[in-house]
Amino acid sequence: MSVPRMSDVLVPGTYPGRVVVLARTPVGELLGGVALTGRSRRSRERVLVPDDGALVVAPAAPGPGSGRAPGGALTARDPLRHYTAAVSDEAWTVFGNGDHVETVAKRLATDTDPRLALDGLEYEPDPPIFTPRITAVVERSTGHAWLGAARHAEGLRSGSDVTVTTLGELGPGEGVVLSTYEPGVAATEPFPVAARRHRDVVTRAGGAITLLDELWSALRGPHRVAAATFVPRDGVLGPVRLEDAD
């Protein structure tokens, strides 16, 4: 069975929502990435910026009540659109699509097992979509990785169903993609379909810059907003692409 490329999964012009990526280069280096897409004006007016060693989703056009204070700290914000997307300490790197990234990082800092640190999260309170909260965790010393997704239950249940995956070893040229909405679903759908699992992909990326090129190209279309890639075992700072700067 052939494994798809990233552009086969994140079909250009469709709407995957927010995305996390893990991939391994031909020489064995583990790479990570995050990406934003948006359908509404407010969702598109965002940027990814470094902030005190973290990677933050911030308003694209600072203004009264929604900008950045002196020193770079965020002032008033919409927590569903503006959040820490990636953070790293001495032991762990965590990245995802919301404020839960910091929650998971704090749990890990107290020696919580990563599978437990990813449990007990809730989907986003944005009815009727109920966007999943997705997360990747990497142990910096070993490169071991876990993926988590908290989704609205199917049917009439209002609870959050949480899936935690201990990711198997990625070989050279192998990667995984996890998005908040089902990859390939047309952006004209009234409400996106929540993704149910991560997708395996193949990659030719030899480093963070070329992985960003692959991810950026796969997201091309009117909904593309921003993307960043990095080496999780080294932290979360690396190349960033913004639609307005393309």
Secondary structure by P-SEA (a helix, b strand, c coil): cccccccccccccccccccccccccccbbbbbbccccccccccccbbbbbcccbbbbccccccccccccccccccccccccccccccccccccccccccaaaaaaaaaaaccccccccccccccccccccbbbbbbbbccccccbbbbbbbcccccccbbbbbbbcccccccccccccccccccccccccccccccbbbbbccccccaaaaaaaaaaaacccccccccccccccccccbbbbcccc
